[in-house]
Amino acid sequence: MAWNNAEFCRLCYVLGKQIKQDAALDGVYLLVAGGATAQWEDAAVLAEWKGRSKVEHCFRLTNQLFLVGPMFLKTPQRIASLVFLIMVGCLIAGLLERQVRRVLATQQTPIQGLMPEGRDTLRPTIPRLLRAFADYSVVYVYQPEGALVARRFAQLTPVQAQILAILDIPSPAAVFG
């Protein structure tokens, strides 16, 4: 398709107007609040809306990291128990992430090699921290009669050792060996 000069100029003018309109609205939020929230100050409504990502982060943890799939629970007590356990798991995961980030912020020493391509980070997420231990294993050696002969722990990688040191947790071999 060939453009003549007048059509091209008109297109540039329309795009320029649209860019100016978009720039004027950049960073503007339209939030509608109802109920008790309608009485809040604008800044409080905006802060509450921006905090939703924390809740969504827990849902993402539940569905992806904890691998919670559909379940058929017969009693309300079992449903409540499962929700409680998931909530405790999310709280522990959040506390681990928070503690690691606090220590790293204080020390200003990143975890080396945790990110893809072996990059360093000062703000690791809990999925990355737990994924670092995904290939850690323990080997149990049994006699033919079934008696346990030995238990051997895998060697910690430098990333795993650094995470455990940050959390002030001894190696599994030291605790269970």
C-alpha positions, 0 to 999 in steps of 0.5 A, a space after each residue: 500500500 502506497 501512502 501519499 504525503 497528505 495521508 501520512 501527515 494526517 496519520 501522524 497528527 492522529 497518532 500524535 494526539 493519541 500519544 498526548 492523550 495517553 501521556 496525560 492519563 499515564 499513572 491515573 487510576 480509576 477506582 470505584 469503591 462501594 460500601 464502607 470503602 466509599 468513605 475512605 480517603 483517596 490515598 487509602 483506597 489507592 493503597 488498598 488497591 495496590 496491596 492486592 498483589 500480596 494476596 494474589 502472590 499467595 494464590 499464585 504460591 498455592 496453585 504453582 508452588 504448593 501444587 494444590 489441585 482440585 480435591 473432593 473433601 466431604 466435611 466442612 472440617 476437612 475443608 477448613 483444615 486444608 485451608 488452614 494448612 495452605 494458609 500456614 504454608 503461605 505464611 511460612 513461605 512469606 516469612 522465609 522470603 522476608 527474612 532472606 531479603 532483610 539479611 541481604 539488605 543488611 549485608 548488601 551481599 547478593 545470593 550468587 547464581 540464584 537467578 537464571 543464567 547464574 545472575 546474582 540477586 538481593 531480592 529473591 522470591 520464595 519460588 526461586 529460593 525453594 527451587 534452589 533445593 529442588 534437586 537436593 536428595 538423601 540416599 538411604 542404603 538398606 541391607 537385603 533384609 530391610 535394615 537401614 545401613 546408611 543415610 547419605 546426604 547430597 553435597 550442598 551447592 554454593 547457592 544452597 549453602 548461602 541460603 542456609 547460612 543467610 537463614 542461620 540453618 545448619 545443613 541437613 547432614 549436620 542436623 540429621 546425620 
